């Protein structure tokens, strides 16, 4: 998929949510959890889950995808300046929060072996991140990948820092 088409693709997913069943409510005997359910089931991702809910992205990320989500831990959010998370969770900051969260999403599945040194990834918000691999350690824009969890609609790579998109120039 063309990296310039990612924001359009993500926007179409956003608009298609109302036309589809509420995928976030699917429970029970599902072979694997979707990327949202993986985060919800993790005690280390409560801040990320709160942010995804505040940004109203639960249903989008519960759709078939596929998605690769770089999921910052609660400890990663604590590295941000005091008040940052609280400010982003306010309703008036929803657009900024969506931009940050979409910067953590790649449309497609990137298994760990596909995270190769120097790989440029076009994220759902239209910006790019770069993968680095050194001495067996994989990072994305400097955030260390701590582990990976396959999901029914993609994969979640747990990271130790929040990825912040570049400032937009007017």
CNS distance restraints for C-alpha pairs under 8 A (distance, minus, plus):
assign (resid   1 and name CA) (resid   5 and name CA) 6.94 0.50 0.50
assign (resid   1 and name CA) (resid   6 and name CA) 7.52 0.50 0.50
assign (resid   2 and name CA) (resid   6 and name CA) 6.98 0.50 0.50
assign (resid   3 and name CA) (resid 122 and name CA) 5.23 0.50 0.50
assign (resid   3 and name CA) (resid 123 and name CA) 7.80 0.50 0.50
assign (resid   3 and name CA) (resid 126 and name CA) 7.26 0.50 0.50
assign (resid   4 and name CA) (resid   8 and name CA) 7.84 0.50 0.50
assign (resid   4 and name CA) (resid 122 and name CA) 7.94 0.50 0.50
assign (resid   4 and name CA) (resid 126 and name CA) 6.71 0.50 0.50
assign (resid   5 and name CA) (resid   9 and name CA) 5.99 0.50 0.50
assign (resid   6 and name CA) (resid  10 and name CA) 5.98 0.50 0.50
assign (resid   6 and name CA) (resid 107 and name CA) 7.17 0.50 0.50
assign (resid   6 and name CA) (resid 122 and name CA) 7.25 0.50 0.50
assign (resid   6 and name CA) (resid 123 and name CA) 7.02 0.50 0.50
assign (resid   6 and name CA) (resid 124 and name CA) 5.45 0.50 0.50
assign (resid   6 and name CA) (resid 125 and name CA) 7.39 0.50 0.50
assign (resid   6 and name CA) (resid 126 and name CA) 6.24 0.50 0.50
assign (resid   7 and name CA) (resid  11 and name CA) 5.98 0.50 0.50
assign (resid   7 and name CA) (resid 124 and name CA) 5.48 0.50 0.50
assign (resid   7 and name CA) (resid 125 and name CA) 5.55 0.50 0.50
assign (resid   7 and name CA) (resid 126 and name CA) 5.32 0.50 0.50
assign (resid   8 and name CA) (resid  12 and name CA) 6.13 0.50 0.50
assign (resid   9 and name CA) (resid  13 and name CA) 6.32 0.50 0.50
assign (resid  10 and name CA) (resid  14 and name CA) 6.30 0.50 0.50
assign (resid  10 and name CA) (resid 107 and name CA) 7.98 0.50 0.50
assign (resid  10 and name CA) (resid 124 and name CA) 6.02 0.50 0.50
assign (resid  10 and name CA) (resid 125 and name CA) 7.82 0.50 0.50
assign (resid  11 and name CA) (resid  15 and name CA) 6.28 0.50 0.50
assign (resid  12 and name CA) (resid  16 and name CA) 6.01 0.50 0.50
assign (resid  13 and name CA) (resid  17 and name CA) 6.37 0.50 0.50
assign (resid  13 and name CA) (resid  60 and name CA) 6.27 0.50 0.50
assign (resid  14 and name CA) (resid  60 and name CA) 5.88 0.50 0.50
assign (resid  15 and name CA) (resid  19 and name CA) 7.78 0.50 0.50
assign (resid  16 and name CA) (resid  20 and name CA) 6.44 0.50 0.50
assign (resid  17 and name CA) (resid  21 and name CA) 7.57 0.50 0.50
assign (resid  17 and name CA) (resid  22 and name CA) 7.66 0.50 0.50
assign (resid  17 and name CA) (resid  59 and name CA) 6.53 0.50 0.50
assign (resid  17 and name CA) (resid  60 and name CA) 6.24 0.50 0.50
assign (resid  22 and name CA) (resid  26 and name CA) 7.72 0.50 0.50
assign (resid  22 and name CA) (resid  59 and name CA) 6.49 0.50 0.50
assign (resid  23 and name CA) (resid  59 and name CA) 6.05 0.50 0.50
assign (resid  23 and name CA) (resid  62 and name CA) 5.55 0.50 0.50
assign (resid  23 and name CA) (resid  63 and name CA) 6.09 0.50 0.50
assign (resid  24 and name CA) (resid  36 and name CA) 7.82 0.50 0.50
assign (resid  24 and name CA) (resid  58 and name CA) 6.50 0.50 0.50
assign (resid  24 and name CA) (resid  59 and name CA) 5.45 0.50 0.50
assign (resid  24 and name CA) (resid  62 and name CA) 5.38 0.50 0.50
assign (resid  24 and name CA) (resid  63 and name CA) 7.96 0.50 0.50
assign (resid  31 and name CA) (resid 152 and name CA) 7.37 0.50 0.50
assign (resid  32 and name CA) (resid 151 and name CA) 5.77 0.50 0.50
assign (resid  32 and name CA) (resid 152 and name CA) 5.03 0.50 0.50
assign (resid  33 and name CA) (resid  37 and name CA) 5.34 0.50 0.50
assign (resid  33 and name CA) (resid  38 and name CA) 5.86 0.50 0.50
assign (resid  33 and name CA) (resid 151 and name CA) 5.49 0.50 0.50
assign (resid  33 and name CA) (resid 152 and name CA) 5.54 0.50 0.50
assign (resid  34 and name CA) (resid  38 and name CA) 6.20 0.50 0.50
assign (resid  34 and name CA) (resid  61 and name CA) 7.96 0.50 0.50
assign (resid  34 and name CA) (resid  62 and name CA) 6.03 0.50 0.50
assign (resid  34 and name CA) (resid 151 and name CA) 4.96 0.50 0.50
assign (resid  34 and name CA) (resid 152 and name CA) 4.80 0.50 0.50
assign (resid  34 and name CA) (resid 153 and name CA) 5.29 0.50 0.50
assign (resid  34 and name CA) (resid 154 and name CA) 7.25 0.50 0.50
assign (resid  35 and name CA) (resid  39 and name CA) 6.46 0.50 0.50
assign (resid  35 and name CA) (resid  61 and name CA) 6.74 0.50 0.50
assign (resid  35 and name CA) (resid  62 and name CA) 6.77 0.50 0.50
assign (resid  35 and name CA) (resid  67 and name CA) 7.68 0.50 0.50
assign (resid  35 and name CA) (resid  69 and name CA) 7.29 0.50 0.50
assign (resid  35 and name CA) (resid 151 and name CA) 5.58 0.50 0.50
assign (resid  35 and name CA) (resid 152 and name CA) 7.31 0.50 0.50
assign (resid  35 and name CA) (resid 153 and name CA) 6.50 0.50 0.50
assign (resid  35 and name CA) (resid 154 and name CA) 6.61 0.50 0.50
assign (resid  35 and name CA) (resid 155 and name CA) 6.58 0.50 0.50
assign (resid  35 and name CA) (resid 156 and name CA) 6.30 0.50 0.50
assign (resid  36 and name CA) (resid  40 and name CA) 6.14 0.50 0.50
assign (resid  36 and name CA) (resid  49 and name CA) 7.67 0.50 0.50
assign (resid  36 and name CA) (resid  58 and name CA) 6.62 0.50 0.50
assign (resid  36 and name CA) (resid  61 and name CA) 6.31 0.50 0.50
assign (resid  36 and name CA) (resid  62 and name CA) 6.08 0.50 0.50
assign (resid  37 and name CA) (resid  41 and name CA) 5.96 0.50 0.50
assign (resid  38 and name CA) (resid  42 and name CA) 6.51 0.50 0.50
assign (resid  38 and name CA) (resid 149 and name CA) 7.71 0.50 0.50
assign (resid  38 and name CA) (resid 151 and name CA) 7.08 0.50 0.50
assign (resid  38 and name CA) (resid 156 and name CA) 7.67 0.50 0.50
assign (resid  39 and name CA) (resid  45 and name CA) 5.79 0.50 0.50
assign (resid  39 and name CA) (resid  46 and name CA) 7.72 0.50 0.50
assign (resid  39 and name CA) (resid  48 and name CA) 7.54 0.50 0.50
assign (resid  39 and name CA) (resid  49 and name CA) 6.43 0.50 0.50
assign (resid  39 and name CA) (resid  71 and name CA) 7.83 0.50 0.50
assign (resid  40 and name CA) (resid  45 and name CA) 7.03 0.50 0.50
assign (resid  40 and name CA) (resid  46 and name CA) 7.08 0.50 0.50
assign (resid  40 and name CA) (resid  49 and name CA) 6.15 0.50 0.50
assign (resid  42 and name CA) (resid  46 and name CA) 7.38 0.50 0.50
assign (resid  44 and name CA) (resid  73 and name CA) 5.44 0.50 0.50
assign (resid  44 and name CA) (resid  74 and name CA) 5.52 0.50 0.50
assign (resid  44 and name CA) (resid  75 and name CA) 7.83 0.50 0.50
assign (resid  45 and name CA) (resid  49 and name CA) 6.20 0.50 0.50
assign (resid  45 and name CA) (resid  71 and name CA) 7.67 0.50 0.50
assign (resid  45 and name CA) (resid  72 and name CA) 7.15 0.50 0.50
assign (resid  45 and name CA) (resid  73 and name CA) 5.15 0.50 0.50
assign (resid  45 and name CA) (resid  74 and name CA) 5.43 0.50 0.50
assign (resid  46 and name CA) (resid  50 and name CA) 6.19 0.50 0.50
assign (resid  46 and name CA) (resid  74 and name CA) 6.52 0.50 0.50
assign (resid  47 and name CA) (resid  51 and name CA) 6.16 0.50 0.50
assign (resid  47 and name CA) (resid  73 and name CA) 7.68 0.50 0.50
assign (resid  47 and name CA) (resid  74 and name CA) 5.62 0.50 0.50
assign (resid  47 and name CA) (resid  77 and name CA) 7.25 0.50 0.50
assign (resid  48 and name CA) (resid  52 and name CA) 6.13 0.50 0.50
assign (resid  48 and name CA) (resid  71 and name CA) 7.27 0.50 0.50
assign (resid  48 and name CA) (resid  72 and name CA) 6.89 0.50 0.50
assign (resid  48 and name CA) (resid  73 and name CA) 7.28 0.50 0.50
assign (resid  48 and name CA) (resid  74 and name CA) 7.18 0.50 0.50
assign (resid  49 and name CA) (resid  53 and name CA) 6.21 0.50 0.50
assign (resid  50 and name CA) (resid  54 and name CA) 6.11 0.50 0.50
assign (resid  50 and name CA) (resid  89 and name CA) 7.93 0.50 0.50
assign (resid  51 and name CA) (resid  55 and name CA) 6.04 0.50 0.50
assign (resid  51 and name CA) (resid  88 and name CA) 7.99 0.50 0.50
assign (resid  51 and name CA) (resid  89 and name CA) 6.29 0.50 0.50
assign (resid  51 and name CA) (resid  97 and name CA) 7.36 0.50 0.50
assign (resid  51 and name CA) (resid 101 and name CA) 7.96 0.50 0.50
assign (resid  52 and name CA) (resid  56 and name CA) 6.17 0.50 0.50
assign (resid  52 and name CA) (resid  57 and name CA) 5.36 0.50 0.50
assign (resid  52 and name CA) (resid  58 and name CA) 5.99 0.50 0.50
assign (resid  52 and name CA) (resid 101 and name CA) 7.30 0.50 0.50
assign (resid  53 and name CA) (resid  57 and name CA) 6.23 0.50 0.50
assign (resid  53 and name CA) (resid  58 and name CA) 5.88 0.50 0.50
assign (resid  54 and name CA) (resid  89 and name CA) 5.98 0.50 0.50
assign (resid  54 and name CA) (resid  90 and name CA) 7.78 0.50 0.50
assign (resid  54 and name CA) (resid  91 and name CA) 7.37 0.50 0.50
assign (resid  54 and name CA) (resid  94 and name CA) 7.05 0.50 0.50
assign (resid  55 and name CA) (resid  89 and name CA) 7.82 0.50 0.50
assign (resid  55 and name CA) (resid  94 and name CA) 5.40 0.50 0.50
assign (resid  55 and name CA) (resid  95 and name CA) 7.58 0.50 0.50
assign (resid  55 and name CA) (resid  97 and name CA) 6.14 0.50 0.50
assign (resid  55 and name CA) (resid  98 and name CA) 5.44 0.50 0.50
assign (resid  57 and name CA) (resid  61 and name CA) 6.13 0.50 0.50
assign (resid  57 and name CA) (resid  98 and name CA) 7.73 0.50 0.50
assign (resid  58 and name CA) (resid  62 and name CA) 6.06 0.50 0.50
assign (resid  59 and name CA) (resid  63 and name CA) 6.38 0.50 0.50
assign (resid  61 and name CA) (resid  65 and name CA) 7.14 0.50 0.50
assign (resid  61 and name CA) (resid  67 and name CA) 7.57 0.50 0.50
assign (resid  62 and name CA) (resid 153 and name CA) 7.54 0.50 0.50
assign (resid  63 and name CA) (resid 153 and name CA) 7.25 0.50 0.50
assign (resid  64 and name CA) (resid 152 and name CA) 7.85 0.50 0.50
assign (resid  64 and name CA) (resid 153 and name CA) 5.09 0.50 0.50
assign (resid  65 and name CA) (resid 107 and name CA) 6.98 0.50 0.50
assign (resid  65 and name CA) (resid 108 and name CA) 7.10 0.50 0.50
assign (resid  65 and name CA) (resid 153 and name CA) 5.41 0.50 0.50
assign (resid  65 and name CA) (resid 154 and name CA) 6.77 0.50 0.50
assign (resid  66 and name CA) (resid 107 and name CA) 6.10 0.50 0.50
assign (resid  66 and name CA) (resid 108 and name CA) 4.84 0.50 0.50
assign (resid  66 and name CA) (resid 109 and name CA) 5.92 0.50 0.50
assign (resid  66 and name CA) (resid 153 and name CA) 4.91 0.50 0.50
assign (resid  66 and name CA) (resid 154 and name CA) 4.77 0.50 0.50
assign (resid  67 and name CA) (resid 105 and name CA) 6.57 0.50 0.50
assign (resid  67 and name CA) (resid 106 and name CA) 5.81 0.50 0.50
assign (resid  67 and name CA) (resid 107 and name CA) 4.77 0.50 0.50
assign (resid  67 and name CA) (resid 108 and name CA) 4.90 0.50 0.50
assign (resid  67 and name CA) (resid 109 and name CA) 5.65 0.50 0.50
assign (resid  67 and name CA) (resid 153 and name CA) 6.31 0.50 0.50
assign (resid  67 and name CA) (resid 154 and name CA) 4.62 0.50 0.50
assign (resid  67 and name CA) (resid 155 and name CA) 6.47 0.50 0.50
assign (resid  68 and name CA) (resid 105 and name CA) 5.69 0.50 0.50
assign (resid  68 and name CA) (resid 106 and name CA) 5.00 0.50 0.50
assign (resid  68 and name CA) (resid 107 and name CA) 6.32 0.50 0.50
assign (resid  68 and name CA) (resid 108 and name CA) 6.03 0.50 0.50
assign (resid  68 and name CA) (resid 109 and name CA) 5.20 0.50 0.50
assign (resid  68 and name CA) (resid 110 and name CA) 6.04 0.50 0.50
assign (resid  68 and name CA) (resid 154 and name CA) 5.58 0.50 0.50
assign (resid  68 and name CA) (resid 155 and name CA) 4.95 0.50 0.50
assign (resid  68 and name CA) (resid 156 and name CA) 5.86 0.50 0.50
assign (resid  68 and name CA) (resid 157 and name CA) 7.37 0.50 0.50
assign (resid  69 and name CA) (resid 104 and name CA) 5.74 0.50 0.50
assign (resid  69 and name CA) (resid 105 and name CA) 4.67 0.50 0.50
assign (resid  69 and name CA) (resid 106 and name CA) 6.48 0.50 0.50
assign (resid  69 and name CA) (resid 154 and name CA) 7.92 0.50 0.50
assign (resid  69 and name CA) (resid 155 and name CA) 6.37 0.50 0.50
assign (resid  69 and name CA) (resid 156 and name CA) 4.79 0.50 0.50
assign (resid  69 and name CA) (resid 157 and name CA) 6.10 0.50 0.50
assign (resid  70 and name CA) (resid 104 and name CA) 5.04 0.50 0.50
assign (resid  70 and name CA) (resid 105 and name CA) 6.41 0.50 0.50
assign (resid  70 and name CA) (resid 156 and name CA) 6.01 0.50 0.50
assign (resid  70 and name CA) (resid 157 and name CA) 4.85 0.50 0.50
assign (resid  70 and name CA) (resid 158 and name CA) 5.89 0.50 0.50
assign (resid  70 and name CA) (resid 159 and name CA) 6.21 0.50 0.50
assign (resid  71 and name CA) (resid 104 and name CA) 6.99 0.50 0.50
assign (resid  71 and name CA) (resid 156 and name CA) 6.46 0.50 0.50
assign (resid  71 and name CA) (resid 157 and name CA) 5.94 0.50 0.50
assign (resid  71 and name CA) (resid 158 and name CA) 4.75 0.50 0.50
assign (resid  71 and name CA) (resid 159 and name CA) 5.64 0.50 0.50
assign (resid  72 and name CA) (resid  76 and name CA) 5.61 0.50 0.50
assign (resid  72 and name CA) (resid  77 and name CA) 6.98 0.50 0.50
assign (resid  72 and name CA) (resid 158 and name CA) 5.97 0.50 0.50
assign (resid  72 and name CA) (resid 159 and name CA) 4.79 0.50 0.50
assign (resid  72 and name CA) (resid 160 and name CA) 5.68 0.50 0.50
assign (resid  72 and name CA) (resid 161 and name CA) 5.67 0.50 0.50
assign (resid  72 and name CA) (resid 162 and name CA) 5.48 0.50 0.50
assign (resid  73 and name CA) (resid  77 and name CA) 6.70 0.50 0.50
assign (resid  73 and name CA) (resid 158 and name CA) 6.87 0.50 0.50
assign (resid  73 and name CA) (resid 159 and name CA) 6.46 0.50 0.50
assign (resid  73 and name CA) (resid 160 and name CA) 6.02 0.50 0.50
assign (resid  73 and name CA) (resid 161 and name CA) 7.35 0.50 0.50
assign (resid  74 and name CA) (resid  78 and name CA) 6.45 0.50 0.50
assign (resid  75 and name CA) (resid  79 and name CA) 6.70 0.50 0.50
assign (resid  75 and name CA) (resid 160 and name CA) 7.18 0.50 0.50
assign (resid  75 and name CA) (resid 161 and name CA) 7.93 0.50 0.50
assign (resid  76 and name CA) (resid  80 and name CA) 7.45 0.50 0.50
assign (resid  76 and name CA) (resid 159 and name CA) 7.70 0.50 0.50
assign (resid  76 and name CA) (resid 160 and name CA) 5.10 0.50 0.50
assign (resid  76 and name CA) (resid 161 and name CA) 4.36 0.50 0.50
assign (resid  76 and name CA) (resid 162 and name CA) 5.77 0.50 0.50
assign (resid  77 and name CA) (resid  85 and name CA) 7.20 0.50 0.50
assign (resid  77 and name CA) (resid 161 and name CA) 6.98 0.50 0.50
assign (resid  77 and name CA) (resid 162 and name CA) 6.21 0.50 0.50
assign (resid  78 and name CA) (resid  82 and name CA) 7.95 0.50 0.50
assign (resid  79 and name CA) (resid 161 and name CA) 7.43 0.50 0.50
assign (resid  80 and name CA) (resid  84 and name CA) 6.42 0.50 0.50
assign (resid  80 and name CA) (resid  85 and name CA) 7.60 0.50 0.50
assign (resid  80 and name CA) (resid 162 and name CA) 7.88 0.50 0.50
assign (resid  83 and name CA) (resid  87 and name CA) 5.97 0.50 0.50
assign (resid  84 and name CA) (resid  88 and name CA) 6.21 0.50 0.50
assign (resid  85 and name CA) (resid  89 and name CA) 6.23 0.50 0.50
assign (resid  86 and name CA) (resid  90 and name CA) 6.82 0.50 0.50
assign (resid  87 and name CA) (resid  93 and name CA) 7.03 0.50 0.50
assign (resid  88 and name CA) (resid  93 and name CA) 5.23 0.50 0.50
assign (resid  88 and name CA) (resid  94 and name CA) 6.95 0.50 0.50
assign (resid  88 and name CA) (resid  96 and name CA) 7.10 0.50 0.50
assign (resid  88 and name CA) (resid  97 and name CA) 5.65 0.50 0.50
assign (resid  89 and name CA) (resid  93 and name CA) 6.64 0.50 0.50
assign (resid  89 and name CA) (resid  94 and name CA) 7.11 0.50 0.50
assign (resid  89 and name CA) (resid  97 and name CA) 7.27 0.50 0.50
assign (resid  90 and name CA) (resid  94 and name CA) 6.91 0.50 0.50
assign (resid  93 and name CA) (resid  97 and name CA) 6.12 0.50 0.50
assign (resid  94 and name CA) (resid  98 and name CA) 6.01 0.50 0.50
assign (resid  95 and name CA) (resid  99 and name CA) 6.25 0.50 0.50
assign (resid  96 and name CA) (resid 100 and name CA) 6.34 0.50 0.50
assign (resid  97 and name CA) (resid 101 and name CA) 6.15 0.50 0.50
assign (resid  98 and name CA) (resid 102 and name CA) 5.88 0.50 0.50
assign (resid  99 and name CA) (resid 103 and name CA) 6.19 0.50 0.50
assign (resid  99 and name CA) (resid 125 and name CA) 5.91 0.50 0.50
assign (resid  99 and name CA) (resid 165 and name CA) 7.63 0.50 0.50
assign (resid 100 and name CA) (resid 104 and name CA) 6.94 0.50 0.50
assign (resid 100 and name CA) (resid 125 and name CA) 7.96 0.50 0.50
assign (resid 100 and name CA) (resid 163 and name CA) 7.31 0.50 0.50
assign (resid 100 and name CA) (resid 164 and name CA) 6.11 0.50 0.50
assign (resid 100 and name CA) (resid 165 and name CA) 6.25 0.50 0.50
assign (resid 101 and name CA) (resid 105 and name CA) 7.03 0.50 0.50
assign (resid 102 and name CA) (resid 123 and name CA) 6.87 0.50 0.50
assign (resid 102 and name CA) (resid 124 and name CA) 5.14 0.50 0.50
assign (resid 102 and name CA) (resid 125 and name CA) 5.00 0.50 0.50
assign (resid 103 and name CA) (resid 123 and name CA) 5.45 0.50 0.50
assign (resid 103 and name CA) (resid 124 and name CA) 6.08 0.50 0.50
assign (resid 103 and name CA) (resid 125 and name CA) 5.40 0.50 0.50
assign (resid 103 and name CA) (resid 126 and name CA) 7.78 0.50 0.50
assign (resid 103 and name CA) (resid 127 and name CA) 6.83 0.50 0.50
assign (resid 103 and name CA) (resid 128 and name CA) 7.83 0.50 0.50
assign (resid 103 and name CA) (resid 163 and name CA) 7.01 0.50 0.50
assign (resid 103 and name CA) (resid 164 and name CA) 7.32 0.50 0.50
assign (resid 103 and name CA) (resid 165 and name CA) 6.22 0.50 0.50
assign (resid 104 and name CA) (resid 123 and name CA) 6.93 0.50 0.50
assign (resid 104 and name CA) (resid 124 and name CA) 7.73 0.50 0.50
assign (resid 104 and name CA) (resid 163 and name CA) 6.67 0.50 0.50
assign (resid 105 and name CA) (resid 123 and name CA) 5.66 0.50 0.50
assign (resid 105 and name CA) (resid 124 and name CA) 5.54 0.50 0.50
assign (resid 105 and name CA) (resid 125 and name CA) 7.99 0.50 0.50
assign (resid 106 and name CA) (resid 121 and name CA) 7.17 0.50 0.50
assign (resid 106 and name CA) (resid 122 and name CA) 6.71 0.50 0.50
assign (resid 106 and name CA) (resid 123 and name CA) 4.74 0.50 0.50
assign (resid 106 and name CA) (resid 124 and name CA) 5.65 0.50 0.50
assign (resid 107 and name CA) (resid 123 and name CA) 7.13 0.50 0.50
assign (resid 107 and name CA) (resid 124 and name CA) 6.42 0.50 0.50
assign (resid 108 and name CA) (resid 154 and name CA) 7.09 0.50 0.50
assign (resid 109 and name CA) (resid 154 and name CA) 5.31 0.50 0.50
assign (resid 109 and name CA) (resid 155 and name CA) 6.27 0.50 0.50
assign (resid 110 and name CA) (resid 114 and name CA) 5.58 0.50 0.50
assign (resid 110 and name CA) (resid 115 and name CA) 6.75 0.50 0.50
assign (resid 110 and name CA) (resid 155 and name CA) 7.18 0.50 0.50
assign (resid 111 and name CA) (resid 115 and name CA) 7.01 0.50 0.50
assign (resid 111 and name CA) (resid 155 and name CA) 7.15 0.50 0.50
assign (resid 112 and name CA) (resid 148 and name CA) 7.19 0.50 0.50
assign (resid 115 and name CA) (resid 119 and name CA) 6.90 0.50 0.50
assign (resid 115 and name CA) (resid 131 and name CA) 6.29 0.50 0.50
assign (resid 115 and name CA) (resid 132 and name CA) 7.96 0.50 0.50
assign (resid 115 and name CA) (resid 138 and name CA) 7.43 0.50 0.50
assign (resid 116 and name CA) (resid 131 and name CA) 6.38 0.50 0.50
assign (resid 116 and name CA) (resid 132 and name CA) 6.78 0.50 0.50
assign (resid 116 and name CA) (resid 133 and name CA) 6.50 0.50 0.50
assign (resid 117 and name CA) (resid 131 and name CA) 5.57 0.50 0.50
assign (resid 117 and name CA) (resid 132 and name CA) 4.35 0.50 0.50
assign (resid 117 and name CA) (resid 133 and name CA) 4.78 0.50 0.50
assign (resid 117 and name CA) (resid 134 and name CA) 7.83 0.50 0.50
assign (resid 118 and name CA) (resid 130 and name CA) 6.13 0.50 0.50
assign (resid 118 and name CA) (resid 131 and name CA) 5.40 0.50 0.50
assign (resid 118 and name CA) (resid 132 and name CA) 5.53 0.50 0.50
assign (resid 118 and name CA) (resid 133 and name CA) 7.85 0.50 0.50
assign (resid 119 and name CA) (resid 130 and name CA) 5.67 0.50 0.50
assign (resid 119 and name CA) (resid 131 and name CA) 5.19 0.50 0.50
assign (resid 119 and name CA) (resid 132 and name CA) 7.40 0.50 0.50
assign (resid 120 and name CA) (resid 128 and name CA) 6.56 0.50 0.50
assign (resid 120 and name CA) (resid 129 and name CA) 5.90 0.50 0.50
assign (resid 120 and name CA) (resid 130 and name CA) 4.64 0.50 0.50
assign (resid 120 and name CA) (resid 131 and name CA) 6.53 0.50 0.50
assign (resid 121 and name CA) (resid 128 and name CA) 5.35 0.50 0.50
assign (resid 121 and name CA) (resid 129 and name CA) 5.30 0.50 0.50
assign (resid 121 and name CA) (resid 130 and name CA) 6.19 0.50 0.50
assign (resid 121 and name CA) (resid 131 and name CA) 7.79 0.50 0.50
assign (resid 122 and name CA) (resid 126 and name CA) 6.21 0.50 0.50
assign (resid 122 and name CA) (resid 127 and name CA) 5.90 0.50 0.50
assign (resid 122 and name CA) (resid 128 and name CA) 4.53 0.50 0.50
assign (resid 122 and name CA) (resid 129 and name CA) 6.76 0.50 0.50
assign (resid 123 and name CA) (resid 127 and name CA) 5.54 0.50 0.50
assign (resid 123 and name CA) (resid 128 and name CA) 5.56 0.50 0.50
assign (resid 123 and name CA) (resid 129 and name CA) 7.14 0.50 0.50
assign (resid 127 and name CA) (resid 165 and name CA) 6.87 0.50 0.50
assign (resid 127 and name CA) (resid 166 and name CA) 7.61 0.50 0.50
assign (resid 129 and name CA) (resid 140 and name CA) 6.49 0.50 0.50
assign (resid 129 and name CA) (resid 141 and name CA) 5.80 0.50 0.50
assign (resid 130 and name CA) (resid 140 and name CA) 5.65 0.50 0.50
assign (resid 130 and name CA) (resid 141 and name CA) 5.48 0.50 0.50
assign (resid 131 and name CA) (resid 138 and name CA) 7.04 0.50 0.50
assign (resid 131 and name CA) (resid 139 and name CA) 5.70 0.50 0.50
assign (resid 131 and name CA) (resid 140 and name CA) 4.56 0.50 0.50
assign (resid 131 and name CA) (resid 141 and name CA) 6.49 0.50 0.50
assign (resid 132 and name CA) (resid 138 and name CA) 5.74 0.50 0.50
assign (resid 132 and name CA) (resid 139 and name CA) 5.18 0.50 0.50
assign (resid 132 and name CA) (resid 140 and name CA) 6.35 0.50 0.50
assign (resid 132 and name CA) (resid 141 and name CA) 7.68 0.50 0.50
assign (resid 132 and name CA) (resid 142 and name CA) 7.82 0.50 0.50
assign (resid 133 and name CA) (resid 137 and name CA) 5.51 0.50 0.50
assign (resid 133 and name CA) (resid 138 and name CA) 4.48 0.50 0.50
assign (resid 133 and name CA) (resid 139 and name CA) 6.36 0.50 0.50
assign (resid 134 and name CA) (resid 138 and name CA) 6.70 0.50 0.50
assign (resid 137 and name CA) (resid 144 and name CA) 7.19 0.50 0.50
assign (resid 137 and name CA) (resid 145 and name CA) 7.58 0.50 0.50
assign (resid 138 and name CA) (resid 144 and name CA) 5.94 0.50 0.50
assign (resid 138 and name CA) (resid 145 and name CA) 5.64 0.50 0.50
assign (resid 139 and name CA) (resid 143 and name CA) 5.05 0.50 0.50
assign (resid 139 and name CA) (resid 144 and name CA) 4.28 0.50 0.50
assign (resid 139 and name CA) (resid 145 and name CA) 5.59 0.50 0.50
assign (resid 140 and name CA) (resid 144 and name CA) 6.54 0.50 0.50
assign (resid 140 and name CA) (resid 145 and name CA) 7.26 0.50 0.50
assign (resid 141 and name CA) (resid 163 and name CA) 7.15 0.50 0.50
assign (resid 142 and name CA) (resid 161 and name CA) 7.97 0.50 0.50
assign (resid 143 and name CA) (resid 159 and name CA) 5.85 0.50 0.50
assign (resid 143 and name CA) (resid 160 and name CA) 5.63 0.50 0.50
assign (resid 143 and name CA) (resid 161 and name CA) 5.03 0.50 0.50
assign (resid 143 and name CA) (resid 162 and name CA) 7.36 0.50 0.50
assign (resid 143 and name CA) (resid 163 and name CA) 7.32 0.50 0.50
assign (resid 144 and name CA) (resid 159 and name CA) 5.40 0.50 0.50
assign (resid 144 and name CA) (resid 160 and name CA) 5.58 0.50 0.50
assign (resid 144 and name CA) (resid 161 and name CA) 7.30 0.50 0.50
assign (resid 145 and name CA) (resid 157 and name CA) 6.27 0.50 0.50
assign (resid 145 and name CA) (resid 158 and name CA) 5.71 0.50 0.50
assign (resid 145 and name CA) (resid 159 and name CA) 4.58 0.50 0.50
assign (resid 145 and name CA) (resid 160 and name CA) 6.88 0.50 0.50
assign (resid 146 and name CA) (resid 157 and name CA) 7.32 0.50 0.50
assign (resid 146 and name CA) (resid 158 and name CA) 5.41 0.50 0.50
assign (resid 146 and name CA) (resid 159 and name CA) 5.55 0.50 0.50
assign (resid 146 and name CA) (resid 160 and name CA) 6.92 0.50 0.50
assign (resid 147 and name CA) (resid 157 and name CA) 5.79 0.50 0.50
assign (resid 147 and name CA) (resid 158 and name CA) 5.32 0.50 0.50
assign (resid 147 and name CA) (resid 159 and name CA) 7.57 0.50 0.50
assign (resid 148 and name CA) (resid 155 and name CA) 6.98 0.50 0.50
assign (resid 148 and name CA) (resid 156 and name CA) 5.56 0.50 0.50
assign (resid 148 and name CA) (resid 157 and name CA) 4.31 0.50 0.50
assign (resid 148 and name CA) (resid 158 and name CA) 6.02 0.50 0.50
assign (resid 149 and name CA) (resid 155 and name CA) 5.76 0.50 0.50
assign (resid 149 and name CA) (resid 156 and name CA) 5.10 0.50 0.50
assign (resid 149 and name CA) (resid 157 and name CA) 6.44 0.50 0.50
assign (resid 149 and name CA) (resid 158 and name CA) 7.99 0.50 0.50
assign (resid 150 and name CA) (resid 154 and name CA) 6.33 0.50 0.50
assign (resid 150 and name CA) (resid 155 and name CA) 4.38 0.50 0.50
assign (resid 150 and name CA) (resid 156 and name CA) 6.29 0.50 0.50
assign (resid 151 and name CA) (resid 155 and name CA) 5.04 0.50 0.50
assign (resid 151 and name CA) (resid 156 and name CA) 7.03 0.50 0.50
